[in-house]
Amino acid sequence: MTQGQYLAAAYLVVFAVVLAYMLIIGLKLVRLQREVGQIARLAAERDPAPEAGTERAPERQEIGVG
């Protein structure tokens, strides 16, 4: 093999490694987006946002002093 062929092979290997890395990161990003969507949906079902302009004060217990 000539030096040019070795150089081309090295570039091809580096390109394949970078492409595989990007594929793995992309798959993880898709999974994380799906999980965040599920968490947001569960949070919305558990505690729906108050209507616009009305805020609900948190419930508090009265505690006697003295």
N, C-alpha and C positions, 0 to 999 in steps of 0.2 A: 504494500500500500504506500501511496505517496503521502507527503505531509499534508497536502490539500484534502485527501480522503480522510485522514485522521482528524483534521480540523472539522470537516463536515460531520463526521461521526460524533465528535464531542459536542458540537452544537445541537445535533439531533437528540442526543441523550439529555442534555440540559433542557432543551425544549420539551421533551417528553416528561421530565420530572416536574417542570413548572406547570405544564398542562394538567398533570395528575394532581398536583397541589391545589390548583385552582378548582378542579372538579370536586375535590374533597371539601374545600372551604365552601363552595357553592351549595353542596348538599347539606352541610351543617347549617348554613344560613336559611335554607328552605325549612329545615326541621325546626329551627329556633323561631322563625316567623309563625309557623303553624302552632307551636306551643304557646307563644305569646298571645295569639288569637284565641286559643282555648282558654287561657287564663283570663283574658279580658272578658270573654263571654261568660265565664263562671262568675267573675266579680260583678258583672252587670246583672246577672240573674240573682245573685245573693243580696246585693244592696243596690237597688235601682237608684239612679241619680234623681235628686229632687227636681221638681218642675222649675222652669225658668222664673227667677224672681222670688222664689220662696226657698228659704233655707231652714232646715230642721235643726234645732238646737239639740245637742246630745243630752240624753236623759241622765239626770243626776239624782243621787240619793241625798236626802237631808240628814245631816249629822248634828246632833245636839252638842253644844259647847258648854262646858262648865258643870 
